[in-house]
Amino acid sequence: MSTLTERVAAGDRRALAQLISRIEREDPETQKILAELHASTSRASVVGITGAPGTGKSTLVNALARAFRKGTAGERPRTVGILALDPSSPFSGGAILGDRIRMRDLALDEGVFIRSMASRGCLGGLSRSTFPAVRALDAAGFEMILIETVGVGQDEVDVARQADTVIVVETPGLGDDIQALKAGVLEIADILAVNKADQPGADSAAESLRAMLDRNERTLDGWQPPIMQTVATTGKGVEELAAAVLSHRDHLARSGVGERRERERAERDLEERLRARLFEHWQTAGGNRLAEAAEKVARRECSPEEAVRALLDEGRLDKKPR
Amino acid sequence: MSTLTERVAAGDRRALAQLISRIEREDPETQKILAELHASTSRASVVGITGAPGTGKSTLVNALARAFRKGTAGERPRTVGILALDPSSPFSGGAILGDRIRMRDLALDEGVFIRSMASRGCLGGLSRSTFPAVRALDAAGFEMILIETVGVGQDEVDVARQADTVIVVETPGLGDDIQALKAGVLEIADILAVNKADQPGADSAAESLRAMLDRNERTLDGWQPPIMQTVATTGKGVEELAAAVLSHRDHLARSGVGERRERERAERDLEERLRARLFEHWQTAGGNRLAEAAEKVARRECSPEEAVRALLDEGRLDKKPR
């Protein structure tokens, strides 16, 4: 056991911050530490919060964290880890002054750990460090882990797959352009929040979301996604949203869906790891002739399909093993 | 040579449509057909057009296609293939009536091929069929291939990597929320278009984009991204935008950057293919015990790191070959 492992497992915040930094720079040592921490994980609820820019998502994450800390709606207070993958999030530094002030009390709370996982000017590759960071937060004892992401694209789907509960945030005012985008994002929603619900059109937004959900062919695993109306800036509806998250958590536990998803996540994760390792092995087995082959493909001397066949023969891994 | 190969290479539109449909449903036969078509490719210019919803991107793609068809700015007319990966694009069916009318003339033009690659309600995985579809359009003789995508996330970056020229579309009115997002997207821009430039603030939007570009640390490969002002609905500035695309094409050819990018693309593509094949081989070599291992990981009986080590031993591919 490395000392860092022990310190993280004991909930040491500085150790946790160090570990996440190492994860971000893909320090190979983290593999060992995360393996050691594995047995200490699985107690956290991982909540993905996603939505287009301008939906007030960050303020909602903020308010939600506060609700979990207070332990509203008859629930006990819980510790909260926040991972911000949204480059426009105040947690990620994209804050206007008001946001920073609003989050100061959270940042000073010992039961809250806030971390931005986005590196500006570098899209993609976020989710690779997200999953290990979630494991680290979980092992350190944080009970609710909130992941804030921007609501479009593949990163989104990857993050959603790692969450137990996905909240999709919408607003009354969004136009038809955005509506069309939602179809895909809605599929991953366990809970819908119509934020800025004090603006005109909140009810009709909620209704059209309901209609879209009803058309949805997604397997719901026995769960009907509730549509919550919130005003993150005043806190209106936020307790109810926090209660909905905990109620989804209960549903996952009772129905066995949570366990199934956990297995599926583990399987996808193992597959990813295997793919990476197999490729590394192919490279070290003297098969690193990729650049040369690419040159030939680019010159149209052979097709990529032919090149791959040739490369696998050279690496000898294409042969049936013994 | 299959008949479909010959028909696509001869520019037969129905054959092309069939091939792309097969690509979308990942018919294994397409591998062979694309390999046969490989020698007929590489003449097309692949242009990625990206931007947030509401920037008028689709209308701009439309206008740009028309400009290439007319052969404006002293250039000869060119054939155009359009791949719409944006679920809100009128090309993808998310059209309001006006859009449909505007694109009718394009749809009837024999020199234009329009295809939506998005399947609604299924985010992610788009780019996997995009690259083969580009190859098919290229082999069928389409000279300008326009790929329309939504401007956030990993799909974006993947598509941009496959394009020769990336146009990032902005509008004067976008708020600070969107500004923060741009940092990453700007890095992939070869050309910036401030669309809806008849709205107030177009000049200052162009100026702030210029300032952001100047702060950018990206290797520009000797190309200074121009910032064009367009009004897609009236066609204002669209000829100039088309000319900028062709000028970037010339730059790529003259500087050798185009060839280098082609090699890099081929290398990434080969790597992808190798990873997939190596994993398939691992599975068929009796190593398909993933589900069982995932179960153990989910139960915290072993860490994923340990599971992968065990799985590679079982699959025998972790051993040094011979």
Interface residues (C-beta under 8 A of the other chain):
Chain A: Q31 K32 L34 A35 E36 H38 A39 T41 S42 A52 P53 G54 P87 S88 G94 I96 R120 G121 C122 L123 G124 V150 V152 G153 Q154 D155 E156 V157 D158 G175 D176 D177 I178 Q179 A180 L181 A183 G184 V185 L186 E187 I188 N216 E217 E259 E262 R263 E264 R265 A266 E267 D269 L270 E271 R273 L274 R275 A276 R277 L278 F279 H281 W282 A285 L290 A291 A293 A294 E295 V297 A298 R300 C302 S303 P304 E305 E306 A307 V308 L311 L312 G315 R316 L317 D318 K319 K320 P321 R322
Chain B: Q31 K32 L34 A35 E36 H38 A39 T41 S42 P53 G54 P87 S88 G94 I96 R120 G121 C122 L123 G124 G125 V150 V152 G153 Q154 D155 E156 V157 D158 G175 D176 D177 I178 A180 L181 A183 G184 V185 E187 N216 E217 E259 E262 R263 E264 R265 A266 E267 D269 L270 E271 R273 L274 R275 A276 R277 L278 F279 H281 W282 A285 L290 A291 A293 A294 E295 V297 A298 R300 C302 S303 P304 E305 E306 A307 V308 L311 L312 G315 R316 L317 D318 K319 K320 P321 R322
